[in-house]
Amino acid sequence: MNKIQMLISQIDCVDSMITAKIENERAMMNDLFFSQLGTTYQKVSLAEKQVHVKNACSPITSELD
């Protein structure tokens, strides 16, 4: 294998590693986002049940009116 072929194979390897790293980072960001979204939904639902907040889009609000 000559030097150019060796460099190309190393670049391909680095490219694969960077792609995997980016995919892992994207998955972690999605997990964090949906976790925070779920937590926020739970807090809003709890506040609605305790009648501290009214959410016009929530079915619970129509029950309270």
C-alpha positions as CSV (number, residue, x, y, z in Angstrom):
1,M,0.0,0.0,0.0
2,N,1.5,3.3,-1.0
3,K,1.4,6.4,1.1
4,I,-1.5,8.0,-0.7
5,Q,-3.7,4.9,-0.2
6,M,-2.7,4.8,3.5
7,L,-3.6,8.5,3.9
8,I,-7.0,8.0,2.2
9,S,-7.8,5.0,4.5
10,Q,-6.9,7.1,7.5
11,I,-9.1,10.0,6.3
12,D,-11.9,7.5,5.8
13,C,-11.4,6.2,9.3
14,V,-11.4,9.7,10.8
15,D,-14.5,10.6,8.8
16,S,-16.3,7.6,10.2
17,M,-15.3,8.5,13.8
18,I,-16.5,12.1,13.4
19,T,-19.8,11.0,11.9
20,A,-20.4,8.6,14.8
21,K,-19.5,11.3,17.3
22,I,-21.9,13.8,15.6
23,E,-24.7,11.1,15.6
24,N,-24.1,10.4,19.3
25,E,-24.2,14.2,20.2
26,R,-27.4,14.6,18.2
27,A,-29.0,11.7,20.0
28,M,-28.0,13.1,23.4
29,M,-29.4,16.5,22.5
30,N,-32.7,14.9,21.4
31,D,-32.9,12.9,24.6
32,L,-32.3,16.0,26.7
33,F,-34.8,18.0,24.8
34,F,-37.6,15.4,25.1
35,S,-36.8,14.8,28.8
36,Q,-37.1,18.6,29.5
37,L,-40.3,18.8,27.4
38,G,-41.8,15.9,29.4
39,T,-40.8,17.5,32.7
40,T,-42.3,20.9,31.6
41,Y,-45.6,19.1,30.6
42,Q,-45.8,17.4,34.0
43,K,-45.3,20.7,35.8
44,V,-48.0,22.5,33.7
45,S,-50.4,19.6,34.3
46,L,-49.7,19.6,38.0
47,A,-50.3,23.4,38.1
48,E,-53.5,23.1,36.2
49,K,-54.8,20.4,38.6
50,Q,-54.0,22.7,41.5
51,V,-55.8,25.6,39.7
52,H,-52.7,27.8,39.7
53,V,-52.6,28.1,35.9
54,K,-55.1,27.9,33.2
55,N,-54.0,26.6,29.8
56,A,-56.5,27.4,27.1
57,C,-55.4,24.5,25.0
58,S,-55.7,21.9,27.8
59,P,-58.7,19.6,28.2
60,I,-58.4,20.1,32.0
61,T,-59.2,23.8,31.6
62,S,-62.5,23.1,30.0
63,E,-63.4,20.9,32.9
64,L,-62.6,23.7,35.4
65,D,-64.8,26.3,33.7
